[in-house]
Amino acid sequence: MKFNNLQQECYDHAAYLCSRSEKSSGNIGEKLRDWGLAPEEAEPVLKKLIDDKFIDDERFARSYVKDKFRFNKWGKIKIHYQLKAEKVSGKIIVQAIEEIDDESYLETLTKLVSEKNKTIQSANPYERRGKLLRFAQGRGFEPELIHSVIDQIENGIDFHAHDS
């Protein structure tokens, strides 16, 4: 297909962006529309970007999951919602999230909650537990896993030693 001038400009700009960092098809589709392409003009540009391997949602999702877990210490729930916001398909999201190693996932949550536990000022164990739970949920970890980690920490640490 032959592009008009605006389509070619948008293609070139999008290809440049995609070559610098991974982008989702949803993100680039939005940018194409922001740059003035009508949806019917944007579609062939997006298709060519995908065909030319500038955009690959599976590659994007795997990279996103790895980075957000490793560097931001996000849980699976938060990563899932953020990928949904990037308009990545549910099937691709599930596959990418499954690549997180269960052992390092639990280790990361345990370390986060343990470190947070040391900084919490609370009047009683229930308040402390609530703060830890809200903290870990804010990071996107699953409630049942959080409760399990907090139980382990409570059984191994005298909480009153931290309260003065």
C-alpha angles and dihedrals in degrees: 000000000000115000125216117235095269092047091050091048091049092046092052093047093046092047089052092050092047092049090056097049140352114277131183122237088242092055094048092043088056092048092050090055091045089054090058106267117139113231091256090052093045095052098070091043091053091046091052091049089053093044090050089051095242088121125039115161093198092053090044093050094048091049092045093050093048094048098044093047096043102039105022095034092226123168126234095262095056092044090050093052093047092050089049088054087053086056094243113157119259093239092055091046092053092048093049094047091049088064091070108105109242093217095053090042091058091041091053093049092047092050093047093049093044092052092046090048090061092057100045120108110201139160095221144004093261093056090046091050091050092051092049091047094050091046094053093042089052087057089054103252122147116264096229091052091047092052090050092051093046090050090053092048092047091051092050102040133057100227093196090064087071096047116082 
